[in-house]
């Protein structure tokens, strides 16, 4: 289905890229909330975020101050004029946040992965006109992400946006959550009018990664950023390593290079024609490779051989990975490409053997 969307406009907030939402991971104390908000407001941030309810991976950690923190957000709004935003995960959270005058709600990754929870929140929002931001589910499932947005939209809310916060992986490597940029890129292709914000704090998990991730998001045409900022990050009660001071956030934002998203030139169009030609050549080469794969399938069938020849497949991956690296391409990228080619070759050979 197509989403019925309306532009998110907030009086007093500049519509140019990037829209910036900032504040601490968690509202910890009134003093911490107010000091962080004052510093952010003094640096031009218009939207303040803070977690009131904090779903943690394991019990025993700090899980938020709960409703006791909502008056602190109201105080931020009254003193600084900033809009206030918080995460909701249940209908009760929605009720309490709306009662406290919260301006923007976001839905976290764990909640977005649960259709039952999403429907409960959607039902609790019927008849309400408020911007709702939906983070990607913890697992890389675009349909689940779109489904979460659809549930909110079907409840009558049209001021929606997506938040890309990366995807959980067993092997963390550099990032806390793998960016897998191709997924939000596909979301943009599928729903072009949906604003997408990047959450570099949760993708990176380390404050030194926030600046490059913000720049990557801008280079990919994202509409905004939601960044965790704390007046004293090292003493934060949750996710200390991924928070930055308002001063550092201001420094990061001032260094961002914001490129035009719609500008096109004659030279760019010429380069795109070359890309189209390369893609056509690729398809022709792949078609030729599949014809040879089908001939191999016929040979295997005639000689009673199994389809999968593990030794040969490992040899291909090793050689092609080295070839790709020597041509300036990432070896993991080449492996993914040949994994996909091999899967299609096996499928075609299976058709021949099972005829």
Secondary structure, 3 states (H helix, E strand, C coil): CCCCCCCCCCCCCCCCCCEEEEECCECCCHHHHHHHHHHHHHCCCCEEECECCCCCCCCCCCCCCHHHHHHHHHHHHHHHCCEEEEECCCHHHHHHHHHCCCCEEEECHHHHCCHHHHHHHHHHCCCCCCEEEEECCCCCCHHHHHHHHHHHHHCCCCCEEEEECCECCCCCCCCCCECCHHHHHHHHHHCCCCEEEECHHHHHCCHHHHHHHHHHHHHCCCCEEEEEECCCHHHCCCCHHHCECHHHHHHHHHHCCCCCCCCCCHHHHHHHHHHHHHHHHHHHHHHHHHHHHHHHHHHHHHCCCCCCCHHHHHHHHHHHHHHHHHCCCCHHHHHHHHHHHHHHHHHHHHHHHCC
